[in-house]
Amino acid sequence: MKVVVLGGGISGLSAAYFLAQRKANVTLITGNKLGGWIQTIRRNNEFIETGPRSLRPVGDAAYVTLEMIHQLGLEKEILGIPASSPAAQNRFVYYDGVMNNLSSNPVAMLTSNQPILKGFIPALLTEALKPKSTAMDESIHSFVSRRLGSFIADNMVSAVIHGIYAGDTKKLSIRSTMNFLYNLEKQYGSITKGIIASMFTKKREPYRSTNPETQQFIERIKQFKIYSFKKGMNVLTDALESKLKSMGVQIVPEKCIDVQFSASSIKIQTESRLIESDKVICAIPSRELAKVVSDSTLKEKLDSIGSVTVGVVNLVYKGDVLKAKGFGFLVPQSEAGKLDIIGVVYDSCAFPEHSLGQEKTTRMTVMMGGHAFESKFGNPDLVKKEDLLAIAKQSVEQVLGISSGSLLDSFVSIQKNCIPQYYVGHEDRVQDIHNHLKKLSNDRFVVTGASFNGVSVNDCIYNSRSAATKMSQ
Ligand SMILES: C=Cc1c2[nH]c(c1C)Cc1[nH]c(c(CCC(=O)O)c1C)Cc1[nH]c(c(C)c1CCC(=O)O)Cc1[nH]c(c(C)c1C=C)C2
């Protein structure tokens, strides 16, 4: 069976891998950026990441990722962060002019007297008395305000959503982004009642590898809170590329410029060739696919899935400049008038091994814009990188009390449309796209990737595996 995979990011690479494992004849059309958003850069003595920088080893999707990592022979390349590390324990939210610690220890957090936790315990206690909504979907902000009050929605939840989607809680769907909370209300009438009830319900068996050695490896890595690789995240995409070559996958480093559906096959036009295939797994962003299909209804549906741009500024300071160690800090939407950044990851706290020099350095990544990119900084194509650098530097130095003379290196990237946004109604929109594609291609063209069903690297790999299983039947 001949299958074409579109997309050279983690979704495309892993879809090609799972198909090749299932003995399909695979052609992978990667475009010119293998690895997609995963890009590690070695600068002087530091590895810096401009995209995803760590993985979480929790849940079925994570276990599938770990199984693949083991099959790729990367077990010795892993850098794990134990639960005792400050990077695993402390996540800060900059609110009301101070750093609030959303510590991984819930008792320590709830008994602390931090401004962001004002009214949190009473809100939790009264949540169970609030009526259940019958709406099929609503915004995160509306859901959280209804159940826990607008203070928690505006501050704590807005900060957390900045740290995952760089998105606007008033537009994002509760059903598609925080499905566990949505389901608790639907099933038990309340989040708190649902949490208590689920403590007494039997849990579904987690995903297990059929290979005992692989399962042992998964159990070992599960002990970490997060992990990366000794030479950064590109270790994973590079290993996939090498493996695909050794499995006989044909890699075409060209862009797809046209897709035609016909009764018997699908025709993919790249910059220099026309490839005809029985089946296609499309793992490029929804809006990119919209540009290369001619069916106007499909185009419109694909274009309705939005995305946001994030300005990513990597900074390297001389010495240890962080007074409080942790994963980093987030800035809620309520602080947007005071600070022009949405979050900062303290990379050197999590992965000190990514600094190779003799002298101590502090590496951090400042995230800017997201849903507010255009209103804050203007058109992403016209924004000057030096302006973003100046804002990022000034913001972290002010908030963290760092002396400006200690900056050793910086790197700015503008990641245009890097995070898909699951707006209210996303679930129906995605179903509509699947149904339409089914009609057009008789189930021979499926879409996967971060635009549809989960933005994390683990979700992308898991969904690519499901698509590969479906296509190889
Ligand atoms: C400030 C911006 C961002 C930071 N990370 C991301 C953005 C936009 C991107 C991102 N972060 C997470 C995911 C999902 C993948 C996953 O591994 O689950 C994505 C796409 C994970 C995540 N990061 C934070 C939270 C609460 C989560 C959810 C899962 C978890 O609990 O680990 C917090 C967080 N993100 C950033 C910072 C600075 C931060 C906390 C201090 C940066």
PDBQT file of the ligand as one rigid body, heavy atoms in Angstrom, charges set to zero:
ROOT
HETATM    1  C1  LIG A 501       4.300  31.409  28.189  1.00  0.00    +0.000 C 
HETATM    2  C2  LIG A 501       4.078  30.703  27.119  1.00  0.00    +0.000 C 
HETATM    3  C3  LIG A 501       4.220  29.259  26.971  1.00  0.00    +0.000 A 
HETATM    4  C4  LIG A 501       4.978  28.351  27.766  1.00  0.00    +0.000 A 
HETATM    5  N1  LIG A 501       4.819  27.111  27.245  1.00  0.00    +0.000 N 
HETATM    6  C5  LIG A 501       3.983  27.160  26.163  1.00  0.00    +0.000 A 
HETATM    7  C6  LIG A 501       3.601  28.520  25.972  1.00  0.00    +0.000 A 
HETATM    8  C7  LIG A 501       2.684  29.037  24.907  1.00  0.00    +0.000 C 
HETATM    9  C8  LIG A 501       3.570  26.020  25.331  1.00  0.00    +0.000 C 
HETATM   10  C9  LIG A 501       3.076  24.825  26.071  1.00  0.00    +0.000 A 
HETATM   11  N2  LIG A 501       3.228  24.544  27.406  1.00  0.00    +0.000 N 
HETATM   12  C10 LIG A 501       2.651  23.342  27.680  1.00  0.00    +0.000 A 
HETATM   13  C11 LIG A 501       2.099  22.833  26.495  1.00  0.00    +0.000 A 
HETATM   14  C12 LIG A 501       1.349  21.525  26.357  1.00  0.00    +0.000 C 
HETATM   15  C13 LIG A 501       2.284  20.395  26.213  1.00  0.00    +0.000 C 
HETATM   16  C14 LIG A 501       2.434  19.545  27.423  1.00  0.00    +0.000 C 
HETATM   17  O1  LIG A 501       3.554  19.103  27.596  1.00  0.00    +0.000 OA
HETATM   18  O2  LIG A 501       1.476  19.300  28.142  1.00  0.00    +0.000 OA
HETATM   19  C15 LIG A 501       2.377  23.740  25.485  1.00  0.00    +0.000 A 
HETATM   20  C16 LIG A 501       2.047  23.652  24.007  1.00  0.00    +0.000 C 
HETATM   21  C17 LIG A 501       2.677  22.638  28.980  1.00  0.00    +0.000 C 
HETATM   22  C18 LIG A 501       2.393  23.470  30.155  1.00  0.00    +0.000 A 
HETATM   23  N3  LIG A 501       3.176  24.511  30.541  1.00  0.00    +0.000 N 
HETATM   24  C19 LIG A 501       2.657  25.049  31.686  1.00  0.00    +0.000 A 
HETATM   25  C20 LIG A 501       1.483  24.301  32.052  1.00  0.00    +0.000 A 
HETATM   26  C21 LIG A 501       0.612  24.559  33.240  1.00  0.00    +0.000 C 
HETATM   27  C22 LIG A 501       1.324  23.304  31.082  1.00  0.00    +0.000 A 
HETATM   28  C23 LIG A 501       0.240  22.232  31.069  1.00  0.00    +0.000 C 
HETATM   29  C24 LIG A 501       0.762  20.895  31.428  1.00  0.00    +0.000 C 
HETATM   30  C25 LIG A 501       1.513  20.814  32.720  1.00  0.00    +0.000 C 
HETATM   31  O3  LIG A 501       0.902  20.955  33.778  1.00  0.00    +0.000 OA
HETATM   32  O4  LIG A 501       2.741  20.650  32.655  1.00  0.00    +0.000 OA
HETATM   33  C26 LIG A 501       3.199  26.176  32.444  1.00  0.00    +0.000 C 
HETATM   34  C27 LIG A 501       4.137  27.084  31.768  1.00  0.00    +0.000 A 
HETATM   35  N4  LIG A 501       4.366  27.245  30.433  1.00  0.00    +0.000 N 
HETATM   36  C28 LIG A 501       5.297  28.220  30.228  1.00  0.00    +0.000 A 
HETATM   37  C29 LIG A 501       5.693  28.703  31.520  1.00  0.00    +0.000 A 
HETATM   38  C30 LIG A 501       6.669  29.810  31.757  1.00  0.00    +0.000 C 
HETATM   39  C31 LIG A 501       4.955  27.986  32.466  1.00  0.00    +0.000 A 
HETATM   40  C32 LIG A 501       4.915  28.060  33.937  1.00  0.00    +0.000 C 
HETATM   41  C33 LIG A 501       5.564  28.776  34.717  1.00  0.00    +0.000 C 
HETATM   42  C34 LIG A 501       5.806  28.671  28.926  1.00  0.00    +0.000 C 
ENDROOT
TORSDOF 0
